[in-house]
């Protein structure tokens, strides 16, 4: 085993340093194209240069570093995650996935070791979507799936995405210059954001798929009335109807083995002595199997309609978001499993219920994900916490992955050569 303890501690320290770059002095909050995002890019670029990397910022505000192979035919492996955060978030969500591989490269640079392939690290500018509403903006730009109508999106201060890019020193008309066609594989290291690895007493796990999500806005309309004068049997209570619908959503999710969440509920009457005339709630439904997710939602929609009819309520359901599930590359999963075994950790596979930049990158190359456990699975919260010892174990896995990735690519090259000569 290589002694990476000092580099693991360095990673932990750098996460603390980036956490100081927050637009809110009371909590962690760094959003896309903010001054703090720019400062984070500059700081990460300095650390990349210290590790011998060539650095640049692309036309979408993503920060890049490259350690180029001497071989002109070497593959390009990209590792990265995002540098933005949710408001009142944690120090490690996304950020660890940039700084941990960077510390591995610092170790290789300090010990004068080279890689047989080109390695690039990317810090995506926007994954969370907390400023403009649309998510994965940085990785969508790289994948060539940027949408032109995003230019008119505005933040809470009324600043458009187009204007924010200009203020950042970018030109939205040139965002397609970020598109990449030369990436052979992409790997994202990320804290799990869930409790599974901790329950298994494992530092790392292999992600086999990222769940696809659909989101809906539901509006239940009934009849407002006086709480003391309308008999129970004659009420058209929108809130009571919504409550029954929410329980039906929970039952259906269990029956179809998916996850479904009502995370937002609003009673628009809002008075103690008034029967609810209108209630709104959200649905977030996810699964690594799109068909299973869609079958579950069909069942939910049918049950919600029946409840509305029986209670003499009006119901409208509008989809607000849809993302297909992404399967991680089988070869990369196998390579990660071998690397984990070589680190004397039991390989364990799990599905990511949260969305990641990997979903956008899957449009242009094979993708893989490596999860690292976090304390109690807490994420998107100031209590987000990790252990330095787990950082070191994950770095060891990454070093073994580099060796295995070289072997697997070499084998593919040999097979292609044999086919061409035969």
RAQUI-V575103 format. One record per run of one state. SS is the DSSP state (H for helix, E for strand, C for the rest). FROM is the first residue (numbers start at 1). TO is the last residue. If there is no record, write none. Layout:
BEGIN
SS	FROM	TO
SS	FROM	TO
END
This chain:
BEGIN
C	1	4
H	5	19
C	20	27
E	28	28
C	29	34
H	35	50
C	51	53
E	54	57
C	58	62
E	63	67
C	68	75
E	76	82
C	83	88
E	89	89
C	90	95
H	96	110
C	111	117
E	118	124
C	125	136
H	137	143
C	144	147
H	148	152
C	153	153
E	154	154
C	155	159
E	160	160
H	161	168
C	169	171
H	172	178
C	179	184
E	185	191
C	192	195
H	196	200
C	201	203
E	204	210
C	211	211
E	212	221
C	222	224
E	225	226
C	227	231
H	232	234
C	235	237
H	238	256
C	257	258
E	259	261
C	262	264
E	265	267
C	268	273
E	274	275
C	276	277
E	278	287
C	288	289
H	290	310
C	311	313
E	314	323
C	324	325
E	326	327
C	328	329
H	330	342
C	343	348
E	349	352
C	353	357
H	358	361
C	362	365
E	366	372
C	373	374
H	375	377
C	378	387
H	388	421
C	422	422
END
